[in-house]
Structure formats: structure tokens, C-alpha cells
Amino acid sequence: METTQALLKQYYGYDEFRPGQEQIIDSLLQGKDTVAIMPTGAGKSVCFQIPALLLPGVTLVISPLISLMKDQVDGLTDQGVPATYINSTLANSEIDRRLSLVRDGRYKLVYIAPERLNAEWFKTAMGDITISMVAVDEAHCVSQWGHDFRPSYRGISSFITGLPQRPVIGAFTATATPEVKQDIVALLSLRRPEVYVTGFDRPNLFFRVLRGEDKPRFVANYVKQNVNQSGIIYVATRKEVDGLWELLNSQGLPAGRYHAGLSDEERAVQQEKFLYDDVRVMVATNAFGMGIDKSNVRYVVHYNMPKNMEGYYQEAGRGGRDGELSECILLFGAQDILLQKYMIEKSVENPDRQNYELSRLQEMIDYCHTPECLRYYILRYFGEQIDDDECGQCGNCCDDYEKIDITVDAQKVLSCVYRLQERFGVTIVADVLKGSNNQRIRQLGLDKLSTYGLFNDRPLADIKILIQRLIATQYLQLTGGHYPVVQLSPRALPVLKGQLQVWQKTFTKRTPAADDGLFEQLRQLRKQIANRENVPPYIIFSDLTLKELSKFCPVDKETLRNIKGVGEVKLQKYGDEFLAVINQYVAEHPPAKAGEEAVTATKPANKTADKTPSHLVTLQLHQQGITMADIAQQRELTATTVQSHLLRCADEGHTIDWDQLIPPEAEQLVLAKIKELGTSLKLLKQALPDEIEYNVIKAVVSKHAQAARKKLKY
């Protein structure tokens, strides 16, 4: 039997698995039901595709969106993996033909939508086929507590029960709270499943939250700065999608749009344009994107605050699936809170469910306001234990803002709200500060206020943005209801008294580094081949592969074979064309210009043999018996970071010496408080003696959470 490692190289062009993939694959091949919770872009598909190639018969892949099945199957076919799909876009005669080929053993993977499982003829057809595995993609859809519940997913368990022989079941998702994970296990009727959580971190995603921006102006400028990059802009309503789409196109920035108000045909056309790089930016509601495999999305902008963290992280995770840097920007405005509350109240009738959704919305609001590391806020939300204060890879940790003292302007706004007796909304406050001479202002006598016209030299739109920024940073607050009123918050008084300064972070516009000439030539060749074969460009090669090609400049097939993402099938199909472009470029440019690290006549370095992750280096030293203090000194790390590394290793299933992390006299004290207060680190720290450090508490929580998981072992 071929090894999983050999198949990875042959079909996918990689020498090593990503973290967690090999363990998940082994679990499925051993016939164990398996739950895999892996962040978007971490390689979930490989975890069921490789077992499918090794198991007898076929693997059914249940996927929620039929609009993307063709692209997924095209990508597999291009890699040499025998796959097909069966859905309502096919004529009955074509479905019969494909089922016949499945019976003949021509395919190893068959993609279907969950609705297909209810059809009696389909159940009958499946009775004649050996099904070794059912892979449930986007498994969170089975749970009403998930962010994208699909009732059709509830039929998966009964379908499997009706099969002549029960297959192994793999359930895959990017985001799952404890409630959702329990539902996946129960509602899919999994038998003692192995549960793998590979970690939620996506190190190549750069997160930032911008508050109070002129959103249309910001987006137009940002798209111009990134005109050659693919991006997605998520917008809350159809009306805003259409407006932003028209704005971008009117400024010569070709954009697609996608929302439920468009016809099926129009949505399909718009999606295809984006996938094929005919337009670089897609403006869409959250109806767009689930399962999208486009790997070269370089930015994801949320025009409005989403209603929960699960939805936000999944949508943001559609950037950088190729492992390259992608920027995730959330444009927060105070009205976003009212909009999302209204949408929850309108769409959710059950009071308990409504309260649950509102609590998740509050987590999202807190994310938009937090001054701490954005990445670690997200990871803590999903239950990862994080010690570090900053990641160095998000807007709150990096000094790429210009800080401006706006205390005087803030005092003028706060004073105006005070003199208006906190009775009016943003528009009236802005009109007074502008000195607007409209009938409403005169009728109310507001033109007599001392704050009238304080900003008479500023555009009204800029005044409103300033007010919104003060709301977003909690110097002002809005009441609820359809006509929210601006009020002073507790933070306003010290500003008015001159006891507190107000600073505004202004986003520093950055010009992306230009791509090198060879990369652009390779990208043009990729587009030509994609057009010829009628597939999206990223299916030919990812941006990551093109960058490695332009960096190492392989000149023959032997050296080309060692580039990430170049499997045997693609090597034979496309190798000659790409080598011709590279060789011509190398001939026209001295090596120093073709790339300082170009390797023109030798085998390129095996980039897949990346350096060992930092936390695993710490683990290796720990397992050699080196103390934590010595590891910290040797690696020039803080003691907190060393402990964080070891806790992460423990979460990944490695064995660590807990005695080094937890003094024996502290463990029972902490456990007693956990029984009383739960696992809130903040509450535990407040309740325990001062000498029991925060790091010790966290280690006890982690140790016993893992012990509980082992006992459950579903």
C-alpha cells in the first residue's frame, strides 16, 4: 500500500503534512469516527481526500453549497485525484452515467449536497456501492447553536443508518464552541470519536479594527492601493452591497457583487468572475464564501461588524488560504450594533435563543473595542490558553497607526451633547456643531447654544465621523430603539474637566510591495492556462507556488519537482510551459536580478522542511530534562513564553512534566476554587492567595481539562 506521505507528494506536491493532518488521516484509516476542528486554510480537505485514495470503494463528501462542488472537483481532477459530484445542476442522464462510473470503481470521492440524502432513489443507488467513509464538511451546520445551521444536515445520521454497512465518519469544521462540538458528536451519531483540535491560530492573517472611518471612502482607497490583489468585502445588507459595488465600478475598480437578492444565474456569473480573476474584488453579504477554495485572497474587509465571532473568523479565514500574508480589516461603526441587534430580534423568535445570540454579539462588540491583542482575543474566545500579551501581527500590537491628540475636539463634541441635554441623535448633534441653518435647528432654538457652529469650517460628514469615533471608543453612548439618542458615558466627565486626554489612532496608508517581474510573468501564464482549461487560476498553481518559482528559478523538471505545490500530474501538464518562462527570464537577467536566492542550475532547497515550530523546540528541550528556567535562558525567552509553549504542546497531545509547571501544594487549592467558580482565570486569580501565580492557575486548568477530555473520549 502506498504511504500517506507518498500520496501527499504525488498529488499535492508537498513533502510534509501540516500540523494535525497526519494524526487525523491515521485515525480515519484505522476506522475511527473522527472530529477535526481546524482553522480555515489549515488543510482539512487533505485529511479526508488522502484516506479516500487508500480505502476501498468510495468516500461520500457532504458539502453544503452545490455552487462550489464543480470547482472543488475540478481542482482534484487537475491534481490527478479521481473525483466527481452529483447535484441538481446535472441532467438525470448525466447523474445515471456518473453513478455507473462510481459502481465501476472510476471515482474515489463523490461530492453531494445534504439535501440529496433525502431522495429515495439516491438511497437505493447508494445501496449498490461500497461506501468506506462519509466526510461531513462544514459539520457545524448540524447544530442550531452554530453560526450557519442547515436543517438538511440533520438527515445525515439516518441516511448512514440506512446503509448496508456503516462507514467511518469524519466531521470537519473550522469553528466550533463546546456546545457545537457536542451537537456534532450527538447529531451525527458518532461512535467514540477521536476529537482533534489543531489550534485556531492563522499566523498569516493580520487583524485590525478601524473605528469611525468614512467607510465608502476607506474601501475605495484601499481597493485602489491593492488593485492587483484579490479581496472580499463583506457587507451586512443587500442595499449596502449594491451601493458599494456601484461606487467601486464608478471609480474604475471592477468589482463583483453577491447577495440573495440576485438571481441564481447572476450569482453564478459573479462568483465565476471572481474565481477566475476577471474581477479582483467581491462585495458580498455573508451568503458568499462557504467552502470557497480560492487560495489567493489577499484581504478580507468587513464593512460592518458581524453578529458573532464564529462567523467573523470563518469569513476572515477566507483570506490567505495559500499560507501567504492576508489582511483582515473590520470597519466598526456604532450603528453596526443597532443593525445586528435588529437583525437578531427580527430573525430569532425563541427568547432563549435570542439571548444566546445577543450574548455572542456582545463578544463581537468587545472585540471591536478591546485595546489588547486582537489575535489572542480570538484564540481565547475559542478556548486556547494564551499567555503572551501581544502577537506582533495585528493592528493593536503593531505601531502602524498615527496617534493624534483630539482632546479639544472631543471636549467640543461632549459639551454640545451636554448642552443638548442628551436628547438628540447623531444628526442633530452634528448639525449644531456645523452651525447648520436648517428649519429644524431654528425651531428648536438650538442655534442659540454656545456650541453652535464650533466646527463651521468642517464638512458635516467629517463631524459625524468624529462623533461616531467617540461613541466607538466609549466617550459617548447610544440608547436603543429605532431613533437612538447620543448620551455622555462615564468616561466623558474627566475629559470635560481636562483630566483625561483623548487620542485617536489614524490608519497609516501603506503601499503594498510590488511583485517582482518574474512573478507577474508567471501569473500571466497561469491565467492563460486557466482560460484554456476553463478552471480558476488558483487551481493551476497557488500564489505561494508562483512565489517559490520566482524565488528559486528551477530550470528543469527535477528541480521544479521540489517546489511546494508541484505534484507529479501538474509537473507533467504544466512543467514545460512554466520552465520556458523561467529559463527565458533567467537568460535575460543576471542571477542577482533574477532573485538573490535564485538557484538556477541546482536543486532548490526543500522548502517544505521548514524549521521546527518554536513551541516544539521548547518541548524537545523539556523532554531532555532541561528545566524551564534553563530553557528560557538558553532560548532567550521569558518564563511565561516557555510555559505557554508547553501548554500548547500538551493541548496538541504531547507528554509534558506537569510537576515543573504546578507546585503540588497549589494544585488542590486551585481545583477547589474551580469547582466553586468555574474556569474563569480572572475570577480564580481574585479568589486565590496572591502567592499562587496566574501561570500556575492556567496550568492547572489546562491539565484537568485535558484529563476530562481523555475520560470523555466520546
Buried (B, 14 or more C-beta within 10 A) or exposed (E): EEEBBEBBBBBBBBBEBBBBBBBBBBBBBEEBBBBBBBBBBBBBBBBBBBBBBBBEBBBBBBBBBBBBBBBBBBBBBBBBBBBBBBBEEBEEEEBEEBBEBBBEEEBBBBBBBBBBBEEEEBBEBBEEBBBBBBBBBBBBBBBBBBBBBBEBBBBBBEBBEEBEEEBBBBBBBBBBBEEBBBBBBEBBBBEEBBBBBBBBBBEBBBBBBBBBBBBBEBBBBBBEEBEEBBBBBBBBBBEBBBBBBEBBBEEEBEBBBBBEBBEEEEBBBBBBBBBBBBBBBBBBBBBBBBBBBBBBBBBBBBBBBBBBBBBBBBBBBBBBBBBBBBBBBBBBBBBBBBBBBEBBEEEBEEEEBBEBBBEBBEBBBEBBEEEBBBBBBBBBBBBBBBBBEBBEBBBBBEEEBEEEEBBEBBBBBBBBBBBBEBEBBBBBBBBBBBBBEEEEBEEBEBBEBEBBBBBEEBEBEEBBBBBBBBBBBEBBBBEEEEEBBBBBBEBBBEBBEEEBEBEBBEBEEEEBEEBBBBBBBBBEBBBEBBEEBEBBBBBBBBBBBBBBBBBBBBBEEEBBBBBBBBBBBBBEBBBEBBBEBBBEBBEEBEBEBBBEEBBBEEBBEEBBEEEEBEBBBBBEBBEEEBEBEEBBEEBEBEBBBBBBBBBBBBBBEBEBEBEBBBBEEBBEBBBEBBEEBEBEEEBBBEBBEEEBBBBBBBBBBBBBBBEEEEEEEB
